[in-house]
Amino acid sequence: MIGHSETTSYTSRRAGRPLALSGGTPLMKKPTNYFGVGCMHTISELTRSIYQTVPAASALLSSRGAQSDSWSAPAHSCHVGASQPDLACDRQQPFVPIPPASSLSAFTGEAHGKVILLGEHAVVYGAPAVALAVPTATCRATALLGDRPGRGLTSLCVRTPDPGGRYTELTASPSMHALVATALERADRTQATSVDLLLESNIPPGRGLGSSAASARAVAASLNHLLDLRLGPQDLFDLVQSAERLTHGRSSGIDAHATGQSGLVVLNQGRMAVPVTARQGWVVVADSGTSGSTHQAVEMLNGLFTHSPFLQRDFLGRSTVLTADGLDALAAGQLERLGHRLTETHTLLTELGLVTAKVHGLVDTALSGGALGAKMTGGGLGGCAIALAGSRAQADELAAHLRAHGATRTWLAPLLAEGCDQ
């Protein structure tokens, strides 16, 4: 059942130490002399220098033991600046260690997005939920040791594209500072005091796609290699989940699991499993172009349920029944039945006030375009809709139909990570 992007399984040399995140140091405004190329004064210069350091996939060595001190950056390194938003040359590279450049080592980690098929919000209260990896929504972190006094995350560049392909630089969240601080505390080297990060992501935040969990997982995986932490899958999950709690307040853990798994996962009362899936199918993810807030949605429902325990019992009971029947449909290969459960779950979430007009419009568009079922996904109050199709060809047609009727972009995700389209 383990399918984390961090494939090396070690026992932490500090297994007895708690993984609770601690605070980090503020960003410094003048990073200096990271790569032997003089002083760095801007984020764009730091970003450009990282890309000059990171080689293309063909130049990467497959294991730490194969690294050579004689490695040097290839002549065709990418240069990234405000006028050059295309980062595709590096984003899609495999998750492998990067050889050292001069005296400095850079390592990468990757993760992907996810959608919730059934059981969102109910999972926060211990009810079952089903999540699906979205392998085309990706996140990649590059971590390097800093060389200035101080500890923690001392420089960060986050770049994520909007629907038009333009990139926006974001600031570091408190959870990212805390994650780096915790990793440094676990490092078995006194000289590891600060870290610089470049985080690239085509997972838009606030869409219910697990952007924060994917970012945390990619960063944790890159730090695992950079600092030689020898973290196992559970250690990585704990780091990501702690960051998620700082970001969202209450967190079920399903995002922390699903962003490191392939295909479908089930979370029930904190326990993860891989569901039986008898037939391949495809999920189309359609972006409404509007952001929601998982934290706001969770707190809103908590307020409703505090004032009406009956409403909470009714919601959890209905959600559990729909999720259980959806899992039975997956096991039987009955995609139409699964689709009906998706649509019914959408109705349930609509009754709670979590569905915006744009997302509801995308659901209607998907159903009128031949989807087997459709619903909102994630926290709600904005974000994405998902639709179920029986084949890849049908999914492609449905995605085009959704883009022609309001979706700003779409992603495709197979129910089975491996298998033939039917």
C-alpha positions, 0 to 999 in steps of 0.5 A, a space after each residue: 500500500 506504500 506508493 510514496 514519491 520518496 521510494 527509499 525506505 529507511 529507519 530514521 536514525 532519530 526515530 524517537 524524536 517528535 515530528 512536531 513542527 517548530 517555527 522558522 526564521 524569516 526570509 532574508 532579503 539579500 541572499 549572497 554567494 550561493 553558487 560561486 557566481 557573486 552576490 544575489 540580490 533578487 529572487 529572479 537571480 536566485 532562480 536563474 542561478 539554481 537553474 544554471 546549477 541543475 542539469 538536464 535529465 540526461 546529465 543526472 546520475 541515478 544514485 547518490 553513490 554514483 555521484 562524481 566530484 568532477 561534475 559541472 553544469 551543462 552548457 544548455 542550462 535553463 535561464 529563468 527570469 520574469 520574461 521567461 515563464 516556460 519552466 517545462 525543461 525542468 518540471 517534468 524530470 524524474 525524481 533523482 538526486 542531482 550531482 554536486 556543483 562545486 561545493 554545493 549539492 542540490 536535490 529535488 523531490 516531486 509530488 502530484 495533486 489529488 482530487 476527492 471522489 467521495 467523502 470530502 469534509 466527512 473524512 475530517 470527522 472520521 468517516 471514509 473518503 476516497 481520493 485519486 491521484 492527478 499525475 498531470 498536476 505536478 510539484 517539484 522542489 529543489 533544495 540547496 544548503 545556504 551559506 550564511 549565518 542563521 538557521 531555517 528557510 533563508 530563501 524561497 522562490 515559489 513559481 506557479 502558472 496561471 491558466 494563461 501560462 504566466 508565473 506568479 511568485 508567492 511568499 513562504 507560508 509559516 508551515 513551509 518555514 516550520 517544515 524546513 526547521 524541523 528537517 534541520 533539527 533532524 539533520 545529523 550535521 552541525 553545518 546544515 543550518 539554512 536551506 534555500 528552496 525553489 518550488 515549481 508547481 502547476 497545481 493551482 492553490 485553493 482549488 481542492 487539488 492538494 497544492 499545499 500537501 504536494 508542496 510540503 511532500 516535494 520539499 520534504 523529499 528534497 530535504 530528505 536527500 539534501 540532509 541525508 535524513 534517511 526518512 521512511 514513508 511514515 516519517 515523510 507522511 508525518 512531516 507533510 501532515 504536520 505542515 497541513 495542520 498548520 495550513 488548514 487547522 483541522 486536517 484528515 490526512 487524506 491529502 498527505 497520503 494521496 499526494 504521495 500515492 498513485 491511483 486511488 486511496 481510501 482513508 477511514 478513521 485515519 487508516 489508509 488502504 487501496 480500494 479494489 478497482 475492477 475496471 479502468 475509468 477516467 476522471 476529468 478535473 475542471 478548474 472553475 478559475 476561482 479559489 476556495 479556502 479549505 480552512 474556511 469551509 472546515 470552520 464553516 461546517 464546524 460552526 453549523 455542526 456545533 449548533 446542530 448535532 443532528 445536521 452533523 449526524 445526518 451528513 456523516 451518515 449519508 456521506 458514509 453510505 454514498 462512499 461505501 456504495 461507491 467503493 462497491 461499484 469500483 470493486 464490481 467495475 460498475 462505473 455508471 453506479 459510481 457516477 450516480 454516487 458522485 452526483 448524489 454526493 455533489 447534491 449533499 455538499 450543495 445542501 451544506 452551502 459549499 458549492 459555488 455557482 461556477 462549480 455547479 455550472 461545470 457539474 451541469 455542463 459535464 452531465 449534459 456532455 455525457 459524464 457518468 457522474 459529476 461533483 465538486 471536489 475538495 473543500 468547496 467555496 470555489 475550486 474544481 469540479 470532477 466528472 467521470 468518463 468510461 474511456 480515455 476518448 470519452 474523457 478527452 471529449 468531455 474535457 474539451 466540452 468543459 473548456 468550451 463552457 467555462 472551465 479555465 483548464 482541465 486535467 485527466 486522471 485514470 482510476 487505475 494507475 496501470 491497466 488498459 483503457 476499456 
